[in-house]
Amino acid sequence: MSAPRQPGSDSTRLSPLRSLRYWSRVDDGQSVRLPVGAKMPPLQQVLRRLALALLVLVLTTLLVWLDRTGYRDSADSTVDLIDSAYYATVTLSTTGYGDITPVSHGARLTNIFVITPLRVLFLIILVGTTLEVLTERTRHQVRIERWRARIRDHVVVIGYGTKGRHAVETLLGQGTSKDQIVVVDPQKKAVDLASGDGLAAVLGDATRTETLRRAELHRAAHVIVAPQRDDTATLVTLTARQLNKGASIVVAVREDENVPLLRQSGANAVITSSSSAGRLLGVAMSSERSADVLEDLMTYGSGLDLVERPVSSGEVGHSPRQSSDLVVAVMRDKEMLDFTDPRAETLRAGDRLITIQRAVPQP
């Protein structure tokens, strides 16, 4: 193992069983975010309700002042605008000191048919905010329980940075629905972004078993591990493999020397981002167009796509060159066979083909 990077460096190499525990722990009701539609900000909702309450108060004050001859003040027997506002305030708040009272039939009828409904409306506006918060919290818990009951064979994406977002974009382009993707990230900003993108998201430390259980990883079919640090990626992979023995785990790391350890930790495939970018840079130096083609192949839904598919019954026993698609490799028993391998000359049942196909335009 090489020496640790300087603080602040994005690239870190593994040190024995060491990881920064910077992922936050929060309770279940706050950590799981389900996608929601556009919603008015809380402060704006409160200000709107306050404005409505003031409007009701002003309307009641005007009604009392216009009919002020029908009211009697025990202090001076007259009711002015200030007295009207005072009466409206204590009436709508149900305080009712009784120092200003309606004495005429008209004023009493106004209290029965107008001010009483306004009192109810005033209370609904003020108390409604609290009730809405409680109702929304209960509704959120119900949604989470329903989501937990139905989520199966989904994809868990750990880390919603640049790598995680592009992985999700590719999954969506390949036909995976948004309700089959769950994001786990330690940053609230990233979780909010994932939720805004229509994905279920969990805020928490992915190296902890309880966080991955919130994402229902133990029932997932695929796991993509894409944190910023290689040591975090190793601990996450170990935890994920312990929870789910059968899931396919794909991990992104920065350093080539960490690949064997990731495979020992349970990763089915390990992608080295730094070396892959370096190879692409080297290709671009010798052939810019070749680099463009490789970039196009790695960008799903644009130009040409790399597609893995099972061999069809009509292709069994024939050469892959006779396929309707451009076959670049044959996967047989978890081994990749290229055209220099004599075993790839004849396709067998159970083979999988890596092909290049024209991208289907996304709607």
Order of alpha helices (4+ residues) and beta strands (2+ residues): alpha-beta-alpha-beta-alpha-beta-alpha-alpha-beta-alpha-beta-alpha-beta-alpha-beta-alpha-beta-alpha-beta-alpha-alpha-beta-beta-beta-beta
